[in-house]
Amino acid sequence: MFPEQDRASSRHPTARYCRAVSTEPLRCAGALIVDHDGRIFFQRRSPYRRLFPNCWDIVGGHLEPGEEIDEALRREVTEETGWILSHVLGQVGEYQYVGDDGLARIEHDFLVRVDGDLDHPTLEPGKHTEYRWLAEHEVTVLDEHRDVNDGLIRRIAEEGFAVLRSIGL
C-alpha cells in the first residue's frame, strides 16, 4: 500500500475505496498524417495496451490538464513518431465513444502534414509495435483485431480520405 493510502484510510476507513467519478468525457486529439503520395500513417498498438490492444490506430492521445487541442496534437505527433507537425490540412471529425475501459471520450481528429523522415518514424517504445502507410483502397486492414461492431478507426480513416479528396490532395 502507498503511504498516502495508509494516512487516508486511517482517517476515513473507506477512503481507499472511494474514487472520484468524472461526468465529463476525456478529451483527445488525433492526427491523420498524410504523406506526399496521399497515404495516411497508422501504427499498431502494443498487445499489452489496455485500450485497443494490438489494433491499428492513428497518432493521438488524451489532452493533459490545461492543454489545448492544438498543443496536444503537436505533442502527440512528436511523442509517437519523432516528427514535427508542420501544418493542419483540415478537421476530419469529432468522435464520441466509450473505450473498453468504460471511460467516455471525445476525440478531435485532424488531417496533418509533418516534417521529418517519413520512412523512419520513431515509434513510442512499449506503446506501438509497427507502422504502415495506407492508401484509401487498403483501409480494410484497419479491421484487424477489432471487435466486429467497432469500426471506429476505419470510419475515421475513410472520413480522412474524404477530406483529403475534398481539398484536392
N, C-alpha and C positions, 0 to 999 in steps of 0.2 A: 504494500500500500504506500502511496506517496505521502510525505509529511503533511501536505495541505489537507488530504483526506482525513488523516488522523485528527487534526485540530477541528475540522468541520464536524466530524462525526461525534467528537466528544461534547461539542456544544449542542448539536442537534442530531439526535440518534438517526434520523432518516436522511440527513443532508447528503450523504454519499449516493443515495438512490434518486435524489431529485436531479432533474435535468431541465435546463431552460429550453422551452419549446418556442421556436420561431414560427410565426404565422406568415412571414414574408418569404417568398421563394428566393433561393440563391441566385445571384446574377452571374452570368457567364458571358465571355466574349470568344468568338470563334473566327478563324481566318481560313478562307479557301484560297490558298496560294496558287497563283497561275504562272505557268512558265511561258516562254515565247512561242511555244507550239500550241497554246490553248489548252494544255492539260492542267489538271488540278492535283495537288500534292495530298497524299493520305499516308497516315502512319498507323501501324498495328500496335494496339495497346498490349502491354505485357500480360501474360496469362495470370499473373499474380495481382493485377489491379482489382480493386473492389468493385468499381463501376465499369461495366462493359469489358470484362477481361477477354483478351485475345481477339478483339474486334478492331476493324478498321475505323479510323476516326480522322477528323480534321484537327488542325492545330488549335489549341484554345484551352480555356480553363476558367476557374472562378475569379471574380474580382476580389481583390484584397480590400480590407476596410479602408474607406476613404478614397479608393481608386476609381477613376472614371473609365468608361468602356474603352476609349481610345488608348489610354495608358495601359490597360490590361492587355489589349490586343498587341501592342508593341512588345510588352514584357513577355507574353506567352510565345510569340513568334521567336524571339531571341532565345528564351529558355529551352524551347522544344526543338529548335532546328539550328541555332547558331547564326541564323540570318538576321538581317535588319529590315524591318518593314520600310519600304520606300514610299508607297502611296496606296491609298484605298481607291479601288475602281468603282465600288458601289456596294450598297447593302443588299444582302441576299434575303434575309428574313429575320423574324423574331420567332423563336420556338419555345413553347412551354411543354415541359414533360416532367414526369416523376421517375427518377432513376431507380434501379433495383435496390438502392439503399433506402428507399422510401422518402427521399427528400425532393421537394418540388424545386424546379429550376426554370429560369427564363434565360434563354441564350440568344444573343445578338450576333449574327454571322455576317461577315463581310468578304467580298472578293478583293484580294490584295496582290500587289507585286512586292518582291523583296530584293534586296541586294545581297550578294554572296555567291558562293559556288553551288549552283543548283544540283550538281551531280554528287555533292558530298555534304549532305546535312549532318549536323552533329546532334543525333538523337539523344534525348534525355536518358541517361543510364537507369535501368530498372523500370522505366515507365513505358518505353517503346522498343520494339524488337526489330522492326523493319519498316521500309517505306516504299511507296510506289507513286509514280506519276500516271494518272489515268486520263484517257480520252473519254469523251461522252459515251461512246458505244461500249465502254468497259465497266460501267457502274455496277453491273450485277455482282462483281467481285466483292462489293461492299456488304453484301448479304451474308458473307461467311461468318459463322459463329454467332449470328444474330438470331434472336427469337423470331419465329415465323411472322409474328404480328408486330414486330418492331418497325423496321423500315425507315426509321428517322434519318439515319446518316445517308441512306440512298436518296431520300427525298430532298435533303439539304444539297446533296451533290447535283441532282437533276435541276433544282432551282438555281444553283450556282452556274451551271452551264447555260441555263436560260438567260440569266443576267448577262453572262459573257456574250452570248449571241446578240442580245438587245443593244449592247454598246458597241457592237461591230468588231469584236476581237476574236 
